Amino acid sequence: MSLRKRGGVWWIDVIAPSGERVRRSTGTANKALAQEYHDQLKAQMWRLAKLGERPRHTWNDAVVRWLKESTHKATIESDKAHLRWLDNYLGGKDLDFISRAVIDRITDAKLREGVSNATVNRTLEILRAILRRCVNEWEWLDKAPRVRMLREPTRRIRFLNRDEAQRLLAELPEHLADMAAFSLATGLRRANVTGLQWSQVDLVRRQAWIHPDQAKARKAIAVPLNAEAVMLIRKQLGRHPTHVFSFRGRPIRQVSTKAWYQAQQRAGIEDFRWHDLRHTWASWHVQGGTPLYALQELGGWESPEMVRRYAHLSVEHLAPYADRLCAVRVVGDEAGDVIEAANGTNLSQGQKRQGVSSR
């Protein structure tokens, strides 16, 4: 039988002219619609075998292949969540069914859930990435519809000044305070701090390293340890056999706990996440004169764009250009103002108006 119902949905089970068995979900519980889809598929397979037309692929085909090729991604689990949501609208559909109008309907449906533009964009980015691969790499489509992203508000970078950081550390329990101070000293992400093992630390050479499978960009990160970081690591010696940071003999898994938020309240700090410790570390570096290219390497960022978020915190490199406007300045009182040129020549206001030079 070429149509079978399974799990409330009709499935196609046919033999192509090439002899290949094709089993595919129609994505519908309506038998009439499923039969129509079945007939279209058989006609497509006949045109492919007899006329040499390009085979048609479904969204599900693209998702399966994309997942197989994307197992290395650090965000693969969140990507799967977006794909499960998209399956409600694209499951079982041919790729050429996905038009600009379909994408707009998907965008509107996501927005109706009350989520932010940023959340909608993360879903659209997955859709766009798969469609682009269908065109550029797999040659399943001649062209893909444009996926237009929603405007996202520019969020300020939240970071602490030195006094605020000291207040927060003073209010945190010791195990969290040590981890927070280590984050401020190294800029490591939360997962890299909680997962740091003794095998990744060399106190003699004063460095640690993050393995590629632990890094967000999937590239190894060498972490130089300053005196503060070394002191904090030495403090943990003997507490756990494998993990650097532990609590009551067990590795620490969660840091954004009740104790974390209560410490913020006591310290008078608002709107601050654990990840903002990394923003604080980067901001202090820039304010201290660390070049952006060096900060990118220290922080393990994949692209310079991620580091440019902190560029506004340092303007020292712009000072020579600002000084160009100091070539002429006014000195003296209102009655007898004198214009002093950069070469030290003085002109009274009267001479200036008359175009008289003092040379």
C-alpha positions in Angstrom: 0.0 0.0 0.0 1.4 3.4 -1.0 -0.3 5.4 1.8 -0.1 4.4 5.4 -1.3 6.2 8.5 1.1 6.3 11.4 0.9 8.4 14.6 -2.1 10.2 13.2 -0.2 11.3 10.0 -0.3 9.8 6.5 3.0 8.4 5.2 4.0 7.6 1.6 5.6 4.3 0.8 6.3 3.9 -2.9 8.9 2.4 -5.3 10.6 5.0 -7.6 11.2 4.2 -11.3 14.8 3.7 -10.4 13.9 0.9 -8.0 14.6 2.9 -4.9 12.0 2.7 -2.1 10.8 6.1 -0.9 9.1 6.5 2.5 8.1 10.0 3.5 5.7 11.8 5.8 3.0 13.9 4.1 2.7 16.0 7.2 -1.1 15.8 7.2 -3.8 13.7 8.8 -6.1 14.5 5.8 -6.2 11.5 3.5 -7.3 13.6 0.4 -4.3 16.0 0.9 -2.0 13.0 1.5 -3.2 11.4 -1.7 -2.6 14.6 -3.6 0.9 14.8 -2.2 1.5 11.2 -3.1 0.5 11.7 -6.7 2.7 14.8 -7.0 5.7 12.9 -5.7 5.2 10.0 -8.1 5.0 12.4 -11.0 8.2 14.1 -9.8 10.0 10.8 -9.6 8.8 9.9 -13.1 10.1 13.2 -14.5 13.4 12.6 -12.8 13.8 9.1 -14.2 12.5 9.9 -17.8 13.4 13.5 -18.3 16.5 14.0 -16.0 14.9 16.7 -13.9 16.6 17.6 -10.6 15.2 15.6 -7.7 13.0 17.4 -5.2 13.8 17.5 -1.6 11.7 18.2 1.5 12.5 20.4 4.5 12.9 17.2 6.5 15.6 16.0 4.1 17.4 19.2 4.6 17.1 19.2 8.4 18.5 15.6 8.6 21.5 16.4 6.4 22.1 19.7 8.2 22.1 18.1 11.6 24.5 15.4 10.4 26.9 18.1 9.2 26.5 20.3 12.3 27.3 18.0 15.2 30.4 20.1 16.0 28.3 23.2 16.8 28.3 24.4 20.4 24.7 25.5 20.0 23.4 22.2 18.4 20.9 21.5 21.2 19.3 25.0 21.0 19.3 24.6 17.2 17.3 21.4 17.5 14.7 23.2 19.6 14.3 25.8 16.9 14.0 23.0 14.3 11.4 21.2 16.3 9.3 24.4 16.3 9.8 25.0 12.6 8.6 21.4 11.9 5.1 22.6 12.7 5.1 24.8 9.6 7.6 23.1 7.2 7.5 19.4 8.1 6.9 17.3 5.0 7.0 20.3 2.7 9.1 20.5 -0.4 11.9 23.0 -0.2 10.5 25.1 -3.1 7.3 25.5 -1.0 9.3 27.8 1.3 8.6 31.3 -0.2 9.0 34.7 1.2 5.3 34.7 2.1 5.8 31.4 4.1 8.7 32.9 6.0 6.7 36.0 6.8 3.9 33.7 8.2 6.5 31.9 10.3 7.8 35.2 11.6 4.4 36.3 12.6 3.6 33.0 14.3 6.7 33.2 16.4 6.0 36.8 17.3 2.5 35.9 18.5 4.1 33.7 21.2 5.1 36.9 22.8 8.9 36.4 22.5 11.5 39.0 21.7 12.8 39.9 18.3 16.1 38.3 19.2 14.4 35.0 19.9 12.6 35.2 16.6 15.9 35.9 14.8 17.6 32.9 16.3 14.9 30.7 14.7 15.1 32.6 11.4 18.9 32.2 11.4 18.6 28.4 11.4 16.1 28.6 8.6 18.3 30.9 6.6 21.4 28.7 7.2 19.7 25.6 5.9 18.3 27.3 2.9 21.7 28.8 2.0 23.3 25.4 2.3 20.6 24.0 0.0 21.7 26.5 -2.6 25.4 26.9 -2.2 26.6 23.4 -1.1 24.0 20.7 -1.8 22.6 22.3 -5.0 19.1 21.3 -4.0 17.7 24.7 -4.9 18.6 27.3 -7.6 17.9 30.1 -5.2 16.5 30.7 -1.8 14.1 33.3 -0.6 15.5 36.2 1.4 15.1 35.8 5.1 14.7 39.2 6.7 15.8 39.6 10.3 13.9 41.7 12.8 15.5 44.8 14.3 17.0 44.0 17.7 17.5 46.8 20.3 21.1 47.6 21.0 21.7 46.4 24.5 24.2 48.1 26.7 27.1 46.1 28.0 26.6 45.6 31.7 29.8 45.6 33.8 30.9 46.5 37.3 33.4 49.0 38.4 36.1 48.0 40.9 34.1 49.0 44.0 31.0 47.2 42.9 33.0 44.1 42.2 34.5 44.1 45.6 31.1 44.6 47.3 29.7 41.6 45.3 32.6 39.3 46.2 32.4 40.3 49.8 28.7 39.2 49.9 29.0 35.9 48.0 29.6 32.5 49.8 33.2 31.5 49.6 32.8 28.9 46.8 30.9 31.3 44.6 33.2 34.3 45.5 36.3 32.2 44.4 34.7 31.4 41.1 33.5 34.9 40.4 36.9 36.3 41.2 38.5 33.7 38.9 36.1 34.8 36.2 37.0 38.4 36.7 40.7 37.5 36.5 40.5 35.3 33.4 37.3 36.2 31.5 36.3 32.5 31.1 32.7 31.6 30.5 30.6 30.0 33.2 30.8 26.5 31.8 34.6 26.8 31.4 35.0 27.8 35.0 32.6 25.1 36.5 34.1 22.5 34.2 37.8 23.4 34.7 39.8 20.3 35.7 43.3 20.0 37.2 44.5 18.4 34.0 43.9 21.7 32.3 46.0 23.8 34.7 49.8 24.3 34.8 50.7 26.4 37.8 54.4 26.3 37.0 53.9 27.9 33.6 50.9 29.9 35.0 48.5 28.9 32.3 45.3 26.9 31.7 43.7 25.8 28.5 40.2 25.1 27.3 39.8 22.2 24.9 38.1 22.8 21.5 35.0 20.8 22.5 34.6 23.0 25.6 34.9 26.4 23.7 32.0 28.1 22.2 33.9 28.8 19.0 35.1 25.1 19.0 38.8 26.3 19.1 41.3 25.7 21.8 41.9 28.6 24.1 45.1 29.3 26.0 44.5 31.1 29.2 47.3 33.0 30.9 46.9 33.1 34.6 47.7 36.3 36.4 48.7 36.4 40.1 45.1 36.6 41.3 44.1 33.6 39.2 47.0 31.5 40.4 46.2 32.4 44.1 42.6 31.3 43.6 43.6 28.0 42.0 46.1 27.2 44.8 43.4 27.8 47.3 41.4 24.9 45.8 44.2 22.4 46.0 43.2 19.2 47.8 39.5 19.9 47.7 38.5 17.7 44.7 40.5 15.1 42.7 39.4 16.2 39.3 37.7 19.6 39.3 39.3 22.8 40.4 36.2 24.3 41.9 33.9 22.3 44.1 31.5 22.7 47.0 31.3 20.1 49.8 33.3 17.6 47.9 31.3 17.8 44.6 31.9 19.7 41.4 29.9 22.9 41.1 27.3 22.8 38.3 25.1 25.8 38.9 26.2 29.3 39.8 23.1 31.4 39.2 21.6 30.3 42.5 19.5 31.9 45.2 22.8 32.7 47.0 24.0 34.6 43.9 21.0 36.8 43.6 20.7 37.4 47.4 24.4 38.5 47.4 23.6 41.0 44.6 20.8 42.5 46.6 22.9 42.9 49.7 25.7 44.5 47.6 23.2 46.9 46.0 23.8 45.6 42.5 20.9 45.2 40.0 20.5 43.7 36.5 23.6 41.6 36.6 24.1 38.1 35.3 27.0 35.7 35.8 28.0 36.2 32.2 28.4 39.9 32.9 31.5 39.0 34.8 33.0 38.3 31.4 31.8 41.6 30.2 33.4 43.2 33.3 36.7 41.5 32.6 36.8 42.6 29.0 35.7 46.2 29.9 38.5 46.5 32.5 41.0 45.2 29.9 40.0 47.8 27.4 39.9 50.6 29.9 43.4 49.5 31.0 44.7 49.9 27.4 44.7 46.3 26.2 44.4 46.3 22.3 41.3 44.8 20.9 43.2 42.2 18.8 44.9 41.0 22.0 41.5 41.0 23.9 40.0 38.9 21.1 42.7 36.2 21.5 42.5 36.3 25.3 38.8 35.9 25.3 38.6 33.3 22.6 36.2 35.3 20.4 35.9 34.0 16.9 35.3 37.3 15.2 36.5 40.9 15.7 32.9 42.1 15.7 32.3 40.5 19.1 35.2 42.5 20.6 34.3 45.8 19.0 31.4 46.0 21.5 34.0 47.2 24.0 35.8 49.7 21.7 33.8 52.7 23.0 35.4 52.2 26.5 38.8 53.3 25.3 39.5 56.5 23.3 43.2 56.9 23.9 44.0 56.0 20.3 41.7 58.9 19.2 43.4 61.5 21.4 45.9 62.7 18.7 43.0 63.4 16.4 41.1 65.4 19.0 44.3 67.4 19.7 44.2 68.7 16.1 41.5 71.1 17.2 44.0 72.5 19.8 46.1 74.1 17.1 44.6 77.5 18.0 43.2 78.5 21.4 42.0 81.6 23.1 43.8 82.8 26.3 43.3 85.9 28.5 40.3 87.8 29.7 37.2 89.0 27.8 38.7 92.4 27.2 42.1 91.4 26.0 41.7 88.0 24.6 44.7 86.7 22.7 44.7 83.9 20.1 47.7 81.6 20.6 48.7 79.6 17.6 50.4 76.2 17.8 53.7 77.8 16.9 53.5 80.2 19.9 52.7 83.3 17.9 50.2 85.6 19.7 47.6 87.7 17.9 45.3 90.2 19.7 41.6 90.0 18.7 42.0 93.4 17.0 44.9 92.2 14.9 43.0 89.1 14.1 40.0 91.1 12.8 42.2 93.4 10.8 44.3 90.5 9.4 47.5 92.0 10.9 50.3 89.5 11.5 52.7 89.8 14.4 55.6 88.4 12.3 
